[in-house]
Amino acid sequence: MTIMVSCQREYVVEIEHHSELNLEFLLPDDAPVLPDQFTSNLALSIDGEEPYEEQITVIKGLANRPVEIPSDHSCVISAEMALTNIIYSGTITILPLEMGSMHSARMYLMSSNHGTPLFHIGLPGDTAARSRNVELTIKAPGAYKLALWNDETGDNLIPGDSLNWEEYDTSKSWNLSTGYSMKQVFLKLIYLNGDTVGPFSDSIMPSPFTPSIRLLPASKYTRSNIFKIISNEDQAVDMLVSNNSDSSGISWQSYEDTLDWESTGEGWRKVYVWFSSEFGSVGPIVDSMGIDLTCEVESFQWYNSSGDLPSPGDSITFILTTKDDSCGLETGADVLVTVNAWWSRISLVDQFDGSYVGVYNITPHTYRVEEESVKAVMVDRAGNLSGDVFAENAITGGGYPAGLERTFLMADVVPVEMVWIPPGSDSLGANENEPGSFENEFPLHKVRYLKGFWMAKYEFMQWQWQDLTGRNDSEFQNENRPVERVSWIEVSEMINESNQAEGTDLWRLPSEAEWEYACRAGTSTAFPWGDDFSFNSLPQYGWYNRNSNYQTHDAGTLQPNSWGLYDMHGNLWEWCEDWYHGGYAGAPANGSPWLNPPGEERSIRGGGWFNTGAQLRSARRNHKLPNDISSQIGFRIVRTEP
């Protein structure tokens, strides 16, 4: 099908009074794809005369032809060229000049089959507009004028005489209308051949504008009248903030993603925020902050599950009740209870009714207290501090008392009388300038024992060793005397065999620190009964070279220390678990044995029947190879309390 259209647009060329013009014919960009060079029919008419046709060669979309024209007046040249059943046409007006040189004129040939132009708001793929200012993409080959308008009335009407015609361009900057409804832009075009087409339209929605706010502190409670408003909306331009829903009289301000805001009074306070973008405003968006300036306790008390003094197996329940604050029930607080530095702090649990409850279980290892005050401290949800709150009643009790006696069967066969050594702390080593002290007793250092343990009331006796091992090689034979001539290795083997028989690992030798801690029994003097450097009282507690007759004696015949342990001074040196070190630098601070060997010897403690009084001091240390056998060395057994 051939399409032929009358061309209305004139292209004006001024030339000298010559009768010949070199005329160029240019095909539009949307012409069919053709070879670089081809031959086509050209129909040419001057001043409306009968057109005459001829063959013309087109090279890369451009053809040339000399044309004879009148020299004394203007004339109009019309041309038509047929390509693939589409006729391209154009006109040109020639005007004479008084002077000049010959000109070439170019005639643009257009088709009236323009098709639908490409018209898109934004870049290809854009589905929403984040700003009112957008780029319009237009592709309409052959157009030379365009008009644009927004559908601001919603009735899609062309605004008639109000059209603003501009030069055609493939990209235009355009402002969309305000509001958050669908945005529609209309386009009309005028082509070079004079055709006016359109309107065409495209639509786009503004990007969702849904600002939100959150208040800090995140707990929603504060002990200050100033708090922060946080928002995250990159389309926002301005904001308006108010303490009430009435925004009249309040000025808009530039948008800030973090804003310090002040409210007044106490209790729940609302914040109202409006936001504006290029398309319009939204709001108010409302959030609340609890302003809490007080923290008060109504009561604090405790009770023991058994009703008696707290003892192992009991549970102490602590209850703290609060007063309501300006925001309602005092929930979300942190409450800590302290009884003693040795008791772990008790964290009370929120009951969400204004009260807080916590339970502390008493074990054998719980440090025993005497008339110890019970203190609670509360930090409420806003950070207000209650100050120290004391329970009406103090606490007396705890784990096993020091010196508590109990008998255990070793290897389920041999009874061992033992006393309880409670948790606590002590300074171990010799005091400065202590008479008779040795270099290996320094430095004086603090050791903290978080758990108690059982220690044999007596040094291990010959009858006990005989029953467990089937032998007794002691030099001073008597079943009630402590066993000697046993090496550290033999003792360790006996302990391991006893544990295996019971299926436990509870029996062991004491660490050096445990031995001295038990020996001192809470004292810090050279001997538990005092700084007895004349040794006047020593014969009441220990066998040594002045009273032993150079032999061992029956266990438990002299006085015990205050924790019920006999012969901690004299009779026999006692094996400990530790590898011997020449001083206390780097010693464990928790009472555990020193297990990294600097040499080949193990520690022994307590002094023996052969030694002087100075060597029976609580701080005195000595050492032997673990395979040594001596009539001056025995041991004392320890049992771990699970």
GURO-271973 format. One line per 10 residues: number of its first residue (from 1); their letters; for each residue x, y, z of C-alpha. Coordinates in Angstrom, 3 decimals. Last residue first. Layout:
NUM> A> X:Y:Z | ...
This chain:
642> PETRVIRFGI> 30.888:-31.777:95.080 | 32.871:-31.614:98.359 | 36.452:-32.590:97.613 | 38.176:-34.890:100.106 | 41.621:-34.273:101.626 | 44.106:-36.782:103.088 | 46.995:-36.010:105.434 | 50.507:-37.263:104.723 | 53.646:-38.841:106.148 | 57.304:-37.752:106.220
632> QSSIDNPLKH> 59.872:-37.963:109.080 | 60.489:-41.719:108.815 | 61.627:-41.018:105.261 | 61.044:-42.437:101.803 | 61.859:-40.283:98.761 | 60.121:-41.195:95.480 | 58.480:-37.772:95.063 | 61.774:-35.972:95.659 | 61.537:-33.800:98.747 | 60.596:-30.228:99.658
622> NRRASRLQAG> 60.157:-27.876:102.597 | 58.004:-24.933:103.567 | 57.438:-23.121:106.874 | 54.545:-20.627:106.870 | 52.563:-22.178:109.753 | 55.689:-22.326:111.949 | 56.944:-25.838:112.791 | 60.474:-25.175:111.512 | 60.959:-22.504:114.158 | 60.204:-25.100:116.868
612> TNFWGGGRIS> 63.161:-27.288:115.913 | 62.744:-30.430:113.839 | 63.058:-34.195:114.525 | 59.397:-34.856:115.385 | 58.248:-33.189:112.204 | 57.538:-29.936:110.335 | 54.181:-28.920:108.889 | 54.561:-28.960:105.064 | 55.990:-30.973:102.163 | 56.261:-29.804:98.570
602> REEGPPNLWP> 57.238:-32.056:95.654 | 60.635:-32.163:93.953 | 61.819:-32.571:90.340 | 62.265:-29.002:89.168 | 60.262:-26.074:87.835 | 57.192:-28.349:87.646 | 53.928:-26.797:86.428 | 51.302:-28.182:88.829 | 51.056:-25.546:91.562 | 48.007:-26.797:93.421
592> SGNAPAGAYG> 44.793:-24.738:93.489 | 44.216:-22.196:96.246 | 42.724:-19.533:93.969 | 45.689:-17.139:93.707 | 48.002:-19.617:92.012 | 51.685:-18.795:92.718 | 53.422:-16.459:90.276 | 56.100:-15.395:92.779 | 55.623:-17.632:95.818 | 59.208:-18.810:96.202
582> GHYWDECWEW> 61.555:-21.728:95.450 | 58.836:-23.772:93.752 | 57.948:-27.346:94.761 | 55.559:-29.312:92.595 | 52.282:-29.273:94.401 | 50.071:-32.128:95.679 | 51.205:-31.889:99.286 | 53.079:-34.466:101.413 | 53.022:-33.965:105.190 | 56.008:-33.542:107.516
572> LNGHMDYLGW> 55.411:-35.636:110.612 | 54.896:-35.212:114.413 | 55.127:-31.417:114.113 | 52.606:-28.633:113.645 | 49.346:-29.617:111.885 | 49.215:-32.361:114.515 | 45.445:-32.224:115.008 | 42.810:-30.316:112.996 | 39.650:-29.154:114.811 | 39.131:-25.779:113.130
562> SNPQLTGADH> 40.491:-23.858:116.154 | 43.762:-25.833:116.072 | 43.923:-29.227:117.738 | 45.451:-29.993:121.167 | 47.775:-32.966:121.697 | 47.039:-36.721:121.620 | 45.372:-36.624:118.198 | 47.607:-39.086:116.363 | 49.763:-41.368:118.510 | 53.349:-40.223:118.693
552> TQYNSNRNYW> 56.305:-40.123:116.312 | 59.889:-40.433:117.447 | 62.774:-38.275:118.509 | 61.812:-38.102:122.222 | 59.023:-35.955:120.879 | 59.132:-33.092:123.390 | 62.035:-30.818:122.500 | 62.674:-32.114:118.954 | 59.090:-31.613:117.832 | 55.589:-32.939:118.595
542> GYQPLSNFSF> 52.924:-30.252:118.249 | 49.999:-28.517:119.910 | 50.572:-28.249:123.659 | 54.364:-28.422:123.172 | 54.137:-25.210:121.078 | 52.817:-23.054:123.916 | 56.189:-21.825:125.196 | 57.733:-21.781:121.750 | 59.764:-18.630:122.512 | 58.689:-17.369:119.077
532> DDGWPFATST> 55.033:-17.791:120.007 | 53.560:-15.258:117.562 | 50.005:-16.373:118.237 | 47.758:-19.435:118.830 | 47.521:-20.238:115.109 | 51.321:-20.046:114.856 | 53.407:-17.388:113.079 | 50.435:-15.026:113.168 | 47.847:-14.457:110.449 | 44.919:-16.469:111.789
522> GARCAYEWEA> 41.843:-17.820:110.010 | 42.493:-21.505:110.667 | 46.247:-21.105:110.074 | 46.676:-24.803:109.366 | 43.662:-24.971:107.066 | 44.975:-22.077:104.952 | 48.493:-23.559:105.056 | 47.290:-26.935:103.734 | 44.979:-25.383:101.160 | 47.855:-23.272:99.789
512> ESPLRWLDTG> 50.161:-26.293:99.548 | 47.455:-28.166:97.694 | 45.842:-30.952:99.654 | 46.258:-34.594:98.602 | 43.284:-36.225:96.907 | 40.034:-38.149:97.379 | 37.033:-36.928:95.344 | 37.760:-38.515:91.980 | 34.851:-40.935:92.048 | 33.996:-44.546:91.117
502> EAQNSENIME> 34.420:-45.663:94.732 | 37.031:-48.337:94.014 | 38.577:-46.080:91.380 | 38.900:-43.280:93.939 | 40.614:-45.657:96.375 | 43.023:-46.877:93.689 | 43.919:-43.291:92.775 | 44.534:-42.385:96.420 | 46.774:-45.428:96.972 | 48.777:-44.617:93.847
492> SVEIWSVREV> 49.203:-40.998:94.964 | 50.466:-42.132:98.382 | 52.965:-44.498:96.787 | 54.280:-41.770:94.473 | 54.600:-39.239:97.284 | 56.715:-41.810:99.135 | 55.655:-43.647:102.320 | 58.171:-44.064:105.132 | 55.626:-42.780:107.575 | 52.133:-43.819:108.780
482> PRNENQFESD> 50.741:-41.761:111.619 | 50.573:-43.488:115.001 | 47.440:-45.357:115.988 | 48.607:-48.659:114.468 | 51.957:-48.513:116.194 | 55.266:-49.206:114.439 | 57.753:-46.373:114.487 | 59.795:-47.165:111.392 | 56.705:-47.470:109.171 | 56.730:-50.191:106.512
472> NRGTLDQWQW> 53.033:-51.061:106.775 | 51.454:-53.399:104.214 | 48.062:-54.582:102.973 | 47.456:-51.385:100.958 | 44.056:-50.133:102.194 | 43.810:-51.848:105.599 | 47.515:-51.266:106.356 | 47.308:-47.585:105.413 | 44.319:-47.098:107.726 | 46.055:-48.999:110.535
462> QMFEYKAMWF> 49.157:-46.867:110.132 | 47.340:-43.570:110.465 | 46.858:-40.764:107.919 | 47.496:-37.501:109.799 | 44.446:-36.606:111.806 | 41.247:-34.589:111.282 | 41.389:-35.349:107.599 | 40.454:-32.347:105.480 | 37.090:-31.733:103.815 | 36.751:-28.909:101.314
452> GKLYRVKHLP> 35.379:-25.365:100.953 | 34.895:-23.550:97.695 | 35.733:-20.041:96.583 | 39.143:-20.103:98.248 | 40.914:-16.748:97.812 | 44.668:-16.464:98.227 | 46.495:-13.262:99.128 | 50.277:-13.186:99.047 | 53.252:-12.838:101.399 | 56.243:-12.915:99.102
442> FENEFSGPEN> 57.925:-14.967:100.385 | 58.224:-18.286:102.228 | 61.062:-19.556:99.953 | 63.435:-16.991:101.480 | 63.226:-18.625:104.891 | 61.610:-17.436:108.102 | 63.091:-18.119:111.555 | 61.905:-14.814:113.002 | 59.230:-13.107:110.860 | 60.846:-9.983:109.388
432> ENAGLSDSGP> 57.922:-9.500:106.985 | 55.191:-12.029:107.596 | 55.732:-15.493:106.187 | 53.609:-16.963:103.463 | 49.884:-17.063:102.885 | 47.416:-14.205:103.299 | 43.987:-15.700:103.683 | 40.646:-15.976:101.986 | 37.406:-17.806:102.570 | 35.599:-21.031:101.772
422> PIWVMEVPVV> 35.119:-23.378:104.716 | 37.431:-26.218:105.840 | 35.112:-28.959:107.086 | 36.580:-31.625:109.366 | 37.319:-35.259:108.575 | 37.341:-38.625:110.297 | 38.345:-41.296:107.789 | 36.651:-44.716:107.846 | 38.330:-47.420:105.735 | 36.262:-49.677:103.487
412> DAMLFTRELG> 34.161:-47.880:100.835 | 37.448:-46.985:99.101 | 37.688:-44.378:101.880 | 34.607:-44.362:104.049 | 33.751:-40.836:105.156 | 33.330:-39.491:108.717 | 32.039:-35.978:109.319 | 33.075:-33.157:111.606 | 32.156:-29.475:111.189 | 35.379:-27.583:111.894
402> APYGGGTIAN> 34.391:-24.448:109.988 | 30.627:-24.161:109.657 | 28.919:-25.775:106.665 | 27.276:-23.292:104.346 | 25.254:-20.217:105.251 | 24.036:-18.768:108.510 | 23.123:-15.438:110.043 | 21.200:-12.958:107.915 | 20.103:-9.469:108.958 | 16.437:-8.524:109.289
392> EAFVDGSLNG> 14.779:-5.256:108.204 | 16.058:-5.517:104.662 | 18.250:-2.656:103.533 | 17.708:-0.361:100.530 | 20.779:1.358:99.079 | 19.979:4.065:96.510 | 16.953:3.824:94.260 | 18.758:4.730:91.057 | 16.857:6.165:88.074 | 17.884:4.641:84.719
382> ARDVMVAKVS> 14.502:4.943:82.972 | 13.670:1.248:83.382 | 14.505:1.410:87.088 | 17.879:0.800:88.728 | 17.302:-0.938:92.050 | 19.804:-1.627:94.811 | 19.189:-4.187:97.546 | 21.165:-4.723:100.745 | 21.021:-7.537:103.298 | 22.987:-6.892:106.505
372> EEEVRYTHPT> 25.093:-9.734:107.859 | 24.325:-10.829:111.401 | 26.948:-13.571:111.073 | 27.774:-14.937:107.647 | 28.830:-18.364:106.432 | 30.217:-18.505:102.916 | 28.165:-20.865:100.819 | 30.269:-23.927:99.993 | 27.955:-26.433:101.723 | 25.172:-25.024:99.520
362> INYVGVYSGD> 22.508:-22.401:100.231 | 20.305:-21.612:97.242 | 19.505:-17.965:96.590 | 16.081:-17.117:95.197 | 14.925:-13.866:93.573 | 11.697:-11.870:93.434 | 10.775:-8.430:92.099 | 7.475:-6.638:92.665 | 5.573:-3.958:90.736 | 3.137:-6.436:89.185
352> FQDVLSIRSW> 5.329:-7.454:86.271 | 7.022:-10.181:88.390 | 10.486:-8.843:87.473 | 13.224:-11.237:88.550 | 15.719:-10.361:91.272 | 19.438:-10.659:90.544 | 21.314:-12.099:93.496 | 24.946:-11.110:93.901 | 27.280:-14.048:94.486 | 27.917:-14.492:98.168
342> WANVTVLVDA> 31.511:-13.970:99.200 | 31.272:-10.180:99.168 | 28.324:-10.496:101.514 | 24.581:-10.124:101.323 | 24.089:-8.182:98.087 | 20.785:-8.010:96.224 | 20.520:-6.652:92.676 | 17.356:-5.229:91.102 | 17.168:-4.236:87.435 | 13.889:-2.519:86.522
332> GTELGCSDDK> 11.466:-3.428:83.738 | 8.324:-2.777:85.756 | 7.424:0.059:88.133 | 3.684:-0.002:87.571 | 2.313:3.260:86.173 | 4.110:5.955:84.190 | 4.170:8.513:87.029 | 5.699:5.915:89.338 | 4.101:3.058:91.249 | 5.902:2.148:94.474
322> TTLIFTISDG> 8.118:-0.898:94.456 | 8.110:-4.277:96.216 | 11.329:-6.233:96.775 | 11.172:-9.918:97.681 | 14.190:-12.127:98.480 | 13.738:-15.883:98.839 | 16.398:-17.870:100.705 | 16.648:-21.543:99.796 | 17.823:-24.229:102.199 | 19.864:-27.330:101.277
312> PSPLDGSSNY> 22.945:-26.164:103.192 | 21.849:-23.978:106.119 | 19.951:-20.706:106.535 | 18.902:-20.199:110.150 | 15.469:-21.670:110.664 | 12.197:-21.240:108.739 | 13.234:-24.025:106.392 | 12.614:-22.023:103.205 | 14.305:-18.873:104.504 | 12.604:-15.482:104.229
302> WQFSEVECTL> 13.598:-12.128:102.795 | 12.353:-8.537:102.883 | 12.287:-5.257:100.947 | 9.402:-2.774:101.011 | 7.864:0.167:99.090 | 10.904:1.052:97.015 | 11.001:4.343:95.090 | 12.484:5.362:91.731 | 11.555:8.835:90.450 | 11.971:10.964:87.293
292> DIGMSDVIPG> 10.089:8.870:84.745 | 9.232:10.455:81.398 | 7.527:7.745:79.358 | 7.874:8.422:75.654 | 5.100:8.203:73.086 | 4.860:8.072:69.304 | 2.648:9.798:66.737 | 2.988:10.385:63.021 | 0.996:13.484:62.102 | 1.232:13.188:59.296
282> VSGFESSFWV> 1.914:13.521:55.588 | 3.014:16.450:53.402 | 3.236:17.078:49.654 | 4.917:15.994:46.406 | 8.341:17.545:47.028 | 8.373:15.939:50.489 | 6.813:17.040:53.759 | 6.818:15.379:57.170 | 4.559:15.892:60.189 | 5.576:14.777:63.690
272> YVKRWGEGTS> 3.466:14.477:66.837 | 5.122:13.492:70.145 | 3.123:12.040:73.019 | 4.134:12.189:76.689 | 3.537:9.393:79.171 | 4.358:10.343:82.718 | 6.203:13.414:83.960 | 6.169:17.134:83.096 | 7.435:18.821:79.947 | 8.786:17.668:76.615
262> EWDLTDEYSQ> 12.043:18.544:74.910 | 13.208:17.206:71.568 | 16.686:16.501:70.222 | 16.406:15.649:66.515 | 18.051:12.916:64.485 | 17.083:12.400:60.821 | 16.748:16.144:60.330 | 14.273:17.781:57.915 | 14.374:21.542:57.632 | 11.825:23.273:59.815
252> WSIGSSDSNN> 8.118:23.951:59.481 | 6.736:26.567:61.797 | 4.279:25.948:64.599 | 1.338:28.340:64.947 | -1.154:25.642:64.139 | 0.200:22.134:64.669 | -2.554:20.958:66.983 | -2.000:17.265:67.700 | 0.129:17.960:70.746 | 3.805:18.046:71.756
242> SVLMDVAQDE> 4.688:19.291:68.277 | 7.169:18.640:65.500 | 7.077:19.897:61.886 | 9.324:18.474:59.230 | 10.834:19.570:55.933 | 12.393:17.935:52.875 | 11.636:14.243:53.378 | 12.540:11.941:50.507 | 15.432:10.366:52.440 | 13.135:9.090:55.168
232> NSIIKFINSR> 14.877:7.689:58.231 | 13.550:9.044:61.501 | 14.912:9.370:65.042 | 13.439:11.660:67.702 | 15.760:12.034:70.685 | 15.017:12.771:74.322 | 14.918:15.795:76.613 | 12.674:15.748:79.671 | 15.150:13.412:81.312 | 14.724:10.212:83.313
222> TYKSAPLLRI> 13.743:8.346:80.187 | 11.421:5.498:79.262 | 10.621:4.061:75.841 | 13.326:1.395:76.342 | 14.702:2.570:72.993 | 16.052:5.739:74.642 | 15.381:7.156:72.108 | 12.182:7.706:70.165 | 11.231:6.144:66.882 | 9.726:7.803:63.858
212> SPTFPSPMIS> 8.221:6.720:60.577 | 8.037:8.213:57.087 | 5.781:6.589:54.510 | 6.367:8.345:51.201 | 5.868:5.694:48.549 | 7.584:6.779:45.338 | 5.301:9.020:43.262 | 3.345:7.013:40.707 | 4.069:7.255:36.993 | 1.986:7.770:33.908
202> DSFPGVTDGN> 2.696:8.292:30.215 | 0.743:10.209:27.590 | 0.367:10.841:23.856 | -1.728:13.711:22.528 | -1.029:13.497:19.735 | -0.013:14.440:16.240 | 0.495:17.681:14.280 | 1.767:17.052:10.735 | 3.669:19.910:9.101 | 6.162:17.805:7.131
192> LYILKLFVQK> 8.799:18.599:9.724 | 6.670:17.036:12.406 | 4.635:18.774:15.097 | 4.271:16.845:18.379 | 1.875:16.669:21.326 | 2.753:15.169:24.752 | 0.768:14.546:27.955 | 2.099:13.816:31.484 | 0.160:11.734:34.040 | 0.986:11.445:37.778
182> MSYGTSLNWS> -0.939:8.870:39.848 | -1.926:10.293:43.235 | 0.545:11.477:45.915 | 0.087:15.224:45.553 | 1.998:17.827:43.566 | 2.251:18.000:39.759 | 5.307:16.685:37.948 | 8.128:19.040:37.012 | 9.878:18.307:33.699 | 13.428:18.125:32.328
172> KSTDYEEWNL> 13.296:17.119:28.668 | 15.225:14.517:26.690 | 14.877:13.618:23.004 | 14.454:17.279:22.022 | 11.836:19.104:19.961 | 11.859:22.881:20.201 | 9.082:24.169:22.366 | 5.341:24.761:22.046 | 3.495:25.897:25.153 | -0.106:24.778:24.956
162> SDGPILNDGT> -2.463:27.176:26.708 | -4.682:27.525:23.653 | -6.132:24.102:24.227 | -5.429:22.605:27.684 | -5.861:19.067:26.374 | -8.308:17.371:28.690 | -7.278:14.209:30.623 | -10.073:14.831:33.190 | -7.862:14.614:36.315 | -7.523:18.360:36.612
152> EDNWLALKYA> -3.737:18.396:36.966 | -3.057:16.247:33.940 | 0.382:17.696:33.390 | 1.425:19.416:30.148 | 3.934:19.089:27.320 | 4.173:20.611:23.808 | 6.603:19.541:21.096 | 8.156:20.989:17.928 | 10.630:19.571:15.365 | 9.431:16.012:14.915
142> GPAKITLEVN> 11.066:13.947:12.163 | 12.126:11.083:14.427 | 9.907:10.905:17.557 | 11.895:9.586:20.579 | 11.078:11.241:23.871 | 12.510:10.444:27.354 | 11.210:12.786:30.038 | 13.571:13.547:32.935 | 11.930:14.093:36.294 | 11.607:16.902:38.834
132> RSRAATDGPL> 8.787:15.983:41.186 | 11.175:13.694:43.014 | 11.235:10.009:43.996 | 9.227:9.048:40.917 | 8.175:5.418:40.585 | 8.421:2.679:37.958 | 11.698:3.619:36.275 | 12.708:0.850:33.827 | 13.624:3.174:30.969 | 14.687:6.504:32.492
122> GIHFLPTGHN> 12.095:8.928:33.713 | 8.651:9.496:32.271 | 8.474:7.730:28.927 | 7.429:8.694:25.383 | 8.486:6.638:22.384 | 6.606:8.014:19.380 | 3.756:6.101:17.748 | 4.058:5.793:13.948 | 5.061:8.709:11.724 | 3.407:7.517:8.528
112> SSMLYMRASH> 3.287:11.044:7.071 | 6.676:10.442:5.455 | 9.264:13.180:5.235 | 11.763:14.424:2.671 | 14.089:17.156:3.825 | 15.321:19.429:0.987 | 18.860:20.751:1.081 | 19.780:23.847:-0.894 | 23.115:24.535:-2.543 | 23.900:28.163:-3.074
102> MSGMELPLIT> 25.299:30.158:-5.957 | 27.103:33.339:-4.989 | 26.005:36.607:-3.565 | 24.234:39.704:-4.754 | 20.789:41.040:-5.340 | 19.085:37.948:-3.942 | 16.291:35.717:-5.345 | 14.019:33.596:-3.072 | 13.573:29.785:-3.488 | 10.902:28.002:-1.487
92> ITGSYIINTL> 11.361:24.286:-0.650 | 8.896:21.428:-0.476 | 8.966:17.830:0.815 | 7.782:14.310:0.144 | 8.502:10.696:1.133 | 6.218:8.130:-0.472 | 6.024:4.741:1.253 | 5.670:1.615:-0.899 | 9.207:0.462:-0.137 | 10.673:3.859:-1.086
82> AMEASIVCSH> 8.894:6.394:-3.309 | 10.388:9.882:-3.667 | 8.378:13.103:-3.967 | 9.582:16.643:-4.634 | 8.114:20.147:-4.585 | 9.934:23.342:-5.604 | 8.358:26.685:-4.837 | 9.412:29.835:-6.690 | 10.549:33.343:-6.020 | 10.946:35.819:-8.821
72> DSPIEVPRNA> 13.339:37.048:-11.449 | 15.804:34.226:-11.924 | 13.356:31.401:-12.557 | 14.798:28.029:-11.532 | 16.839:25.335:-13.208 | 17.512:22.455:-10.816 | 20.785:20.564:-10.364 | 20.175:17.203:-8.582 | 21.839:15.578:-5.565 | 20.766:12.549:-3.429
62> LGKIVTIQEE> 21.516:11.692:0.260 | 20.516:8.605:2.306 | 23.950:6.987:2.124 | 24.146:7.457:-1.670 | 20.834:7.848:-3.513 | 20.973:7.759:-7.316 | 18.114:9.432:-9.186 | 15.837:8.112:-11.874 | 13.449:10.646:-13.393 | 9.926:11.903:-13.070
52> YPEEGDISLA> 8.318:15.149:-14.189 | 5.825:16.995:-12.123 | 3.147:19.052:-13.890 | 3.724:22.609:-12.787 | 2.964:23.638:-9.228 | 5.650:26.312:-8.967 | 8.389:23.791:-9.794 | 7.661:20.039:-9.609 | 9.991:17.034:-9.129 | 9.116:13.342:-9.057
42> LNSTFQDPLV> 12.097:11.161:-8.092 | 12.262:7.401:-8.809 | 14.954:5.455:-6.947 | 18.459:4.075:-7.483 | 20.588:2.571:-4.679 | 23.761:3.191:-2.678 | 24.399:2.466:1.037 | 21.812:-0.282:0.827 | 18.449:0.354:2.474 | 16.993:0.197:6.036
32> PADDPLLFEL> 13.630:1.853:5.724 | 13.431:5.577:6.510 | 13.175:6.400:10.237 | 16.243:8.681:10.216 | 14.725:10.921:7.513 | 15.821:11.043:3.843 | 17.828:14.029:2.615 | 17.430:15.464:-0.951 | 20.095:17.897:-2.111 | 19.341:20.625:-4.700
22> NLESHHEIEV> 22.115:22.293:-6.747 | 20.467:25.454:-8.023 | 20.463:26.880:-11.603 | 18.969:30.077:-12.990 | 21.155:32.542:-11.188 | 20.040:35.730:-9.603 | 21.780:35.008:-6.279 | 20.157:32.637:-3.749 | 17.919:32.728:-0.654 | 16.567:29.375:0.592
12> VYERQCSVMI> 13.287:28.851:2.455 | 12.145:25.389:3.702 | 8.389:25.171:3.541 | 6.228:22.965:5.809 | 2.930:21.798:4.415 | 3.693:18.465:2.708 | 0.745:16.711:1.088 | 0.713:13.002:1.990 | 1.044:9.852:-0.074 | 0.895:6.316:1.354
2> TM> 1.352:3.390:-1.064 | 0.000:0.000:0.000
